[in-house]
C-alpha cells in the first residue's frame, strides 16, 4: 500500500431532501482502474478518509485488494473499527450483469461473489466515469483548473455536464440535472471512432489503421495508446524507432525537450483530445462544461494549457460559437471519483 491521502470532504447532494443511506455507515468506496485501485472509508461523519492506493497487479482481484485495504484500516482504527455493510465500486469497464470483466486489466469477477467475500449486505457496481460524472456538481474551485471561459457555479449546476479522461484507457460520461436530482449517463465513448481534422492526422490514422481495423479514441488517447501514437508520429516523420516507448517515457521526454518526436506526440495528443472533447460536448449538449479527468493530462502541466486543445475543441465549423461558450476544466483532484461513489450510495437509498 502507498499514497495515503488526506480526508476528502463530501458535500451535501443537490437534492432538496437529504438522502437516506441504504445501510448505516461506515461504507467502503473504491475507484478501480486498469493500473490502480483506490479505496476510501466513509465514516459516520460522512467524510471519505483512510484513502489508500493499491497496485491492481499486486492482487488477484477486487476482493483481495479490498481485504488488504480493510485489514490496514482495522489496524489503524483499532477498537473503533466496524466492518462496512455497504460499498460502491467504480470500475474501469462497462457494468452489465453480475460478471465484471475489466477492459484494460486481467481482473474478471462476479460482483455477488465479491459481496459475499467481503461480508457486505450491499455492493453497488458502477462504471468509473459514471462515478466521476456524479462528482462533477460537488467539485470545488480548488479541485479544478479551468480553461477560459470559466463557468459560474450556477451555470454548472443547471445544465448537462460531461467528463472525459485519458488514463490507462479513455473514459467518457455525462450527467444531467432533473427535478429529481442528477442522473448520470454512463457509456463507453472512449471506443467511438477517432476522426482526423487535417491531412497529417488523416495520414496518422491511416498508418494506425494498417495495424488495427478500428481506430477508437482510446486506441491513441490513453496510457495504452500513447506508445502507438508515438510510433505513428515517428513513422510519419521518418524517425527511427528502435524500441517502443512506454507512455511515461513519452510524456517525460516530450516535456523535458530531449526528444523531438515525443514532443510532437504530446502536441498531437492534445489536439486530438480537443477534437474528441468537442465531439462529446456536441453529442451530449454539455453546455454546463466539459471536464478532463484521468491520470495523463495533469502530468502535462502548462504544456496542456499551451496546446491546441481548446482551439480544436471549438473548431466545429458553424457550431464554433456554441462551443466557445462551453467551459472546459481539468480535474486536479485524482480522488474525485470516490466522492461520486458516495453519491451513488446516497442516491440508491432515496
C-alpha positions, 0 to 999 in steps of 0.5 A: 500500500502507498499514497495515503491521502488526506480526508476528502470532504463530501458535500451535501447532494443537490437534492432538496431532501437529504438522502437516506443511506441504504445501510448505516455507515461506515461504507467502503468506496473504491475507484478501480482502474486498469493500473490502480485501485483506490479505496476510501472509508466513509465514516459516520461523519460522512467524510471519505478518509483512510484513502489508500492506493493499491497496485491492481497487479499486486492482487488477484482481484477486487476482493483481495485488494479490498481485504488488504485495504480493510485489514490496514484500516482495522489496524489503524482504527483499532477498537473503533473499527466496524466492518462496512455493510455497504460499498460502491465500486467504480470500475474501469469497464462497462457494468452489465450483469453480475460478471465484471470483466475489466477492459484494460486489466486481467481482473474478471469477477462476479460482483455477488461473489465479491459481496459475499467475500467481503461480508457486505449486505450491499455492493453497488457496481458502477462504471468509473466515469459514471462515478466521476460524472456524479462528482462533477456538481460537488467539485470545488474551485480548488479541485479544478483548473479551468480553461477560459471561459470559466463557468459560474457555479450556477451555470454548472449546476443547471445544465448537462455536464460531461467528463472525459479522461485519458488514463490507462484507457479513455473514459467518457460520461455525462450527467444531467440535472432533473427535478429529481436530482442528477442522473448520470449517463454512463457509456463507453465513448472512449471506443467511438471512432477517432476522426482526423481534422487535417491531412497529417492526422488523416495520414496518422490514422491511416498508418494506425489503421494498417495495424488495427481495423478500428481506430477508437479514441482510446486506441491513441488517447490513453496510457495504452495508446500513447506508445502507438501514437508515438510510433505513428508520429515517428513513422510519419516523420521518418524517425527511427524507432528502435524500441517502443516507448512506454507512455511515461517515457513519452510524456517525460521526454516530450516535456523535458525537450530531449526528444523531438518526436515525443514532443510532437506526440504530446502536441498531437495528443492534445489536439486530438483530445480537443477534437474528441472533447468537442465531439462529446460536448456536441453529442451530449449538449454539455453546455454546463462544461466539459471536464478532463479527468484521468491520470495523463493530462495533469502530468502535462502541466502548462504544456496542456494549457499551451496546446491546441486543445481548446482551439480544436475543441471549438473548431466545429465549423458553424457550431464554433460559437456554441462551443466557445461558450462551453467551459472546459476544466481539468480535474486536479483532484485524482480522488474525485471519483470516490466522492461520486461513489458516495453519491451513488450510495446516497442516491440508491437509498432515496 
